[in-house]
Amino acid sequence: MTTPNAPIRRGLLALGLIAAAGAAEAQGTRVDCVVEPAQKLKIGSATVGILKSVPVNRGDTVKAGDVIARLDASVEEANVALARAQAESSAGIEAQRTRVELYKRRQDRQSQLAKGIVTQEKLDQVEADYEIGKRDLQTEILKHGLAGIELQRAQAQLELRLIRSPITGLVTERLMSAGEFARQDSAIYTLVQLDPLYVEAYLPVPRWGEIKLGQAATVDLDEPIGGSYQAKVTVVDHVFDAASGTFGVRLELPNPDHKLPGGQRCKVAFPLAPGGPVATALPPGER
């Protein structure tokens, strides 16, 4: 038997069921996650030496290529100055070129004289001097080129005394100070890259086919940071964790101004997979 209020009750119940189903599905799409820096690096020296200066400190922002530490480089700087002086000098080439021109003029004069006046031995000697002079000129040119290479080698050795930041990021630790001896296995700084941030999440294996590379998702950060942000899927693991029945997903979260810190918990919501309409059921007496 249908009461007068039955249509209203059926409508309200249907809306309630749809809302409950939608909430359950929305809850199923949100998973716990962690926001981490894209990179965390221990920065050391490529060579041994005494630290001359360590200009940046914990909390400082650095750009890729910035000099963040210097080793004592007095010997290397002297080597660069010596190599530059040798590489920039062309005196040897010019002197030998002048000799070649002299030998050439002497050969031309001897050739113009009558054969009865100049002996064949003299002509041979002049020609030999000219050929030897040309080879000596090539040797001087080669030496000049080698001096340029030696300058590059000296500059490379000097560059090893400068420790540069490989990334644009933030200094989280300064582990050594000026005056300390740095070895090749010594860490001087710890740097982190905060743009982009990586969002790491683990989903149940049955959802593996739903998550695609480049897919957008919403990341909700826990308090006190809070807020919702858009991120894109960049990694979907192809090896499952059999013990937990999950697989890993990584998303990239842009953070150009470094406003968001790393190392915080979050929840990530992925779009629902395409499906049919939500089915609802009403009690028999309300149909």
C-alpha positions as CSV (number, residue, x, y, z in Angstrom):
1,M,0.0,0.0,0.0
2,T,1.4,3.4,-1.0
3,T,1.0,6.3,1.4
4,P,0.6,10.0,0.2
5,N,4.1,10.8,1.3
6,A,5.6,7.8,-0.4
7,P,7.0,9.7,-3.4
8,I,8.7,12.3,-1.2
9,R,10.2,9.6,1.0
10,R,11.4,7.6,-2.1
11,G,13.0,10.8,-3.5
12,L,14.7,11.6,-0.2
13,L,15.9,8.0,0.2
14,A,17.3,7.9,-3.3
15,L,19.1,11.1,-2.8
16,G,20.5,9.8,0.5
17,L,21.7,6.6,-1.1
18,I,23.3,8.4,-4.1
19,A,25.1,10.8,-1.7
20,A,26.3,7.9,0.5
21,A,27.5,6.0,-2.6
22,G,29.2,9.1,-3.9
23,A,30.9,9.7,-0.6
24,A,32.0,6.1,-0.4
25,E,33.5,6.3,-3.9
26,A,35.1,9.6,-3.2
27,Q,36.6,8.1,0.0
28,G,37.9,5.2,-2.0
29,T,39.8,7.5,-4.4
30,R,41.7,9.3,-1.6
31,V,44.8,7.6,-0.4
32,D,47.5,8.6,2.0
33,C,50.7,10.1,0.6
34,V,54.0,11.8,1.5
35,V,55.4,14.9,-0.1
36,E,59.2,14.7,-0.5
37,P,61.9,16.8,-2.2
38,A,62.7,15.7,-5.7
39,Q,66.4,15.3,-4.8
40,K,68.4,15.1,-1.6
41,L,72.2,15.3,-2.3
42,K,75.3,15.1,-0.2
43,I,77.8,17.5,-1.8
44,G,81.5,16.9,-1.5
45,S,84.8,17.7,-3.2
46,A,86.2,16.0,-6.3
47,T,89.7,16.5,-4.8
48,V,91.4,16.8,-1.4
49,G,92.4,20.0,0.2
50,I,91.9,22.6,2.9
51,L,88.6,24.4,2.8
52,K,89.3,28.1,2.2
53,S,85.7,29.4,2.4
54,V,82.2,28.0,3.0
55,P,80.0,30.9,2.1
56,V,76.5,29.4,2.4
57,N,74.7,28.1,5.5
58,R,71.8,26.1,6.5
59,G,68.5,27.6,5.2
60,D,70.2,29.4,2.3
61,T,68.8,29.1,-1.3
62,V,71.3,28.2,-4.0
63,K,71.1,28.1,-7.8
64,A,72.6,25.5,-10.0
65,G,76.3,26.5,-10.7
66,D,76.7,28.7,-7.7
67,V,80.0,28.3,-5.9
68,I,79.1,27.0,-2.4
69,A,82.7,26.2,-1.2
70,R,86.3,26.8,-2.2
71,L,89.4,24.8,-1.5
72,D,92.8,26.5,-1.2
73,A,94.0,26.9,-4.8
74,S,97.2,29.0,-4.6
75,V,99.3,26.4,-6.5
76,E,96.6,25.9,-9.2
77,E,96.1,29.6,-9.7
78,A,99.9,30.0,-10.3
79,N,99.8,27.2,-12.8
80,V,97.0,28.8,-14.7
81,A,98.9,32.1,-14.8
82,L,102.0,30.4,-16.1
83,A,100.1,28.4,-18.7
84,R,98.2,31.5,-19.9
85,A,101.4,33.4,-20.4
86,Q,102.8,30.6,-22.5
87,A,99.6,30.2,-24.5
88,E,99.2,33.9,-25.2
89,S,102.9,34.3,-26.4
90,S,103.5,33.9,-30.1
91,A,107.1,35.1,-30.0
92,G,108.5,31.8,-31.0
93,I,106.3,31.5,-34.0
94,E,107.1,35.0,-35.2
95,A,110.8,34.5,-34.8
96,Q,110.8,31.2,-36.7
97,R,108.6,32.7,-39.4
98,T,111.2,35.5,-39.9
99,R,113.9,32.9,-40.2
100,V,111.9,31.0,-42.9
101,E,111.5,34.2,-44.9
102,L,115.3,34.8,-44.6
103,Y,116.0,31.3,-45.9
104,K,113.6,31.8,-48.7
105,R,115.2,35.0,-49.9
106,R,118.6,33.5,-49.6
107,Q,117.5,30.5,-51.7
108,D,116.0,32.8,-54.4
109,R,119.3,34.8,-54.6
110,Q,121.4,31.7,-54.9
111,S,119.2,30.3,-57.6
112,Q,119.5,33.4,-59.7
113,L,123.3,33.3,-59.8
114,A,125.1,31.5,-62.6
115,K,125.9,27.9,-61.8
116,G,129.5,28.5,-62.4
117,I,129.6,31.1,-59.6
118,V,127.8,29.0,-56.8
119,T,128.7,25.5,-56.2
120,Q,126.1,22.7,-56.0
121,E,127.0,22.1,-52.4
122,K,126.1,25.7,-51.5
123,L,122.8,25.4,-53.3
124,D,122.0,22.2,-51.4
125,Q,122.8,23.8,-48.1
126,V,120.5,26.8,-48.8
127,E,117.7,24.5,-49.8
128,A,118.2,22.4,-46.7
129,D,118.2,25.4,-44.4
130,Y,114.9,26.6,-46.0
131,E,113.2,23.1,-45.6
132,I,114.5,22.8,-42.0
133,G,113.2,26.3,-41.2
134,K,109.7,25.4,-42.5
135,R,109.6,22.3,-40.3
136,D,110.8,24.3,-37.3
137,L,108.0,26.8,-37.9
138,Q,105.4,23.9,-37.8
139,T,107.0,22.8,-34.6
140,E,106.6,26.2,-33.0
141,I,102.9,26.3,-34.1
142,L,102.4,22.9,-32.5
143,K,104.0,24.0,-29.3
144,H,101.7,27.0,-29.2
145,G,98.7,24.7,-29.6
146,L,100.0,22.5,-26.9
147,A,100.4,25.5,-24.6
148,G,96.7,26.3,-25.2
149,I,95.8,22.7,-24.2
150,E,98.0,23.0,-21.1
151,L,96.1,26.2,-20.2
152,Q,92.8,24.3,-20.4
153,R,94.2,21.5,-18.2
154,A,95.4,24.0,-15.6
155,Q,92.0,25.7,-15.6
156,A,90.3,22.4,-15.2
157,Q,92.5,21.6,-12.1
158,L,91.7,25.0,-10.7
159,E,87.9,24.4,-11.3
160,L,88.2,21.3,-9.2
161,R,89.0,23.5,-6.2
162,L,85.6,25.1,-6.6
163,I,82.5,23.2,-5.3
164,R,79.4,24.2,-7.2
165,S,75.8,23.4,-6.5
166,P,74.5,20.9,-9.1
167,I,70.9,21.9,-8.4
168,T,68.7,24.9,-7.6
169,G,67.5,24.2,-4.1
170,L,67.9,24.7,-0.4
171,V,70.8,24.0,2.0
172,T,69.6,21.8,4.8
173,E,72.9,20.9,6.4
174,R,76.4,22.4,6.5
175,L,78.7,19.7,7.7
176,M,82.2,21.4,7.4
177,S,83.7,24.8,7.9
178,A,86.6,26.8,6.6
179,G,90.0,25.4,7.6
180,E,88.9,21.8,7.7
181,F,90.5,19.2,5.5
182,A,88.1,17.9,2.9
183,R,88.6,14.4,1.4
184,Q,86.9,13.0,-1.6
185,D,84.5,11.0,0.6
186,S,83.7,14.0,2.8
187,A,80.3,15.6,2.7
188,I,80.3,19.4,3.0
189,Y,76.6,20.2,2.5
190,T,73.2,18.5,2.2
191,L,71.1,20.1,-0.5
192,V,67.4,19.4,-1.4
193,Q,65.5,20.2,-4.6
194,L,62.1,21.6,-3.7
195,D,60.8,22.3,-7.3
196,P,59.2,20.1,-8.2
197,L,58.1,18.1,-5.1
198,Y,57.5,14.4,-5.4
199,V,54.2,13.0,-4.0
200,E,54.7,9.3,-3.2
201,A,51.5,7.2,-2.7
202,Y,50.7,3.5,-2.7
203,L,47.4,2.1,-4.1
204,P,45.7,-1.3,-4.1
205,V,46.8,-3.6,-6.9
206,P,43.2,-3.7,-8.4
207,R,43.5,0.0,-9.3
208,W,46.7,-0.5,-11.3
209,G,44.9,-0.2,-14.6
210,E,43.2,3.1,-13.6
211,I,46.3,5.2,-13.0
212,K,48.0,6.6,-16.2
213,L,51.1,8.6,-16.8
214,G,50.3,12.3,-17.1
215,Q,47.0,11.9,-15.2
216,A,46.1,14.8,-13.0
217,A,45.2,14.4,-9.3
218,T,44.4,16.6,-6.4
219,V,46.8,16.6,-3.4
220,D,45.5,17.8,-0.1
221,L,48.2,18.7,2.4
222,D,47.8,18.1,6.1
223,E,47.7,21.0,8.5
224,P,49.3,23.3,9.3
225,I,50.2,23.9,5.7
226,G,46.9,22.7,4.3
227,G,45.4,23.5,0.9
228,S,44.7,21.6,-2.3
229,Y,47.1,21.4,-5.2
230,Q,47.2,19.9,-8.7
231,A,49.9,17.3,-9.5
232,K,50.6,14.9,-12.4
233,V,51.5,11.3,-12.4
234,T,55.0,10.7,-13.6
235,V,55.7,7.2,-12.4
236,V,53.5,4.1,-12.1
237,D,55.4,1.1,-10.7
238,H,55.4,-2.1,-12.8
239,V,56.4,-4.2,-9.9
240,F,53.8,-4.9,-7.1
241,D,54.5,-5.3,-3.4
242,A,53.1,-8.8,-2.9
243,A,53.2,-8.5,0.9
244,S,50.9,-5.4,1.1
245,G,49.1,-5.9,-2.3
246,T,50.0,-2.4,-3.4
247,F,51.9,-0.5,-6.1
248,G,53.7,2.8,-5.9
249,V,52.7,6.0,-7.7
250,R,54.8,9.2,-8.0
251,L,53.3,12.6,-8.8
252,E,55.1,15.9,-9.5
253,L,53.8,18.9,-7.7
254,P,55.1,22.2,-9.0
255,N,56.7,24.4,-6.3
256,P,58.4,27.3,-8.2
257,D,58.6,29.7,-5.2
258,H,59.6,27.0,-2.6
259,K,56.5,27.9,-0.6
260,L,55.6,24.3,0.2
261,P,58.0,22.4,2.4
262,G,58.9,18.8,1.8
263,G,58.6,15.9,4.3
264,Q,54.9,16.3,5.0
265,R,51.9,14.0,4.9
266,C,49.0,14.4,2.5
267,K,46.1,12.7,0.8
268,V,45.8,12.4,-3.0
269,A,42.6,12.0,-4.9
270,F,42.6,10.4,-8.3
271,P,39.7,10.7,-10.7
272,L,37.2,7.8,-10.7
273,A,37.5,5.3,-13.5
274,P,34.7,5.6,-16.1
275,G,31.7,3.6,-15.1
276,G,27.9,3.3,-15.3
277,P,25.3,5.2,-13.2
278,V,25.1,4.7,-9.5
279,A,22.5,1.9,-8.7
280,T,20.1,2.6,-5.9
281,A,17.7,0.3,-4.2
282,L,14.4,1.1,-2.4
283,P,12.6,-1.0,0.1
284,P,9.7,-3.0,-1.5
285,G,7.1,-1.1,0.4
286,E,8.2,2.2,-1.0
287,R,8.1,1.3,-4.7
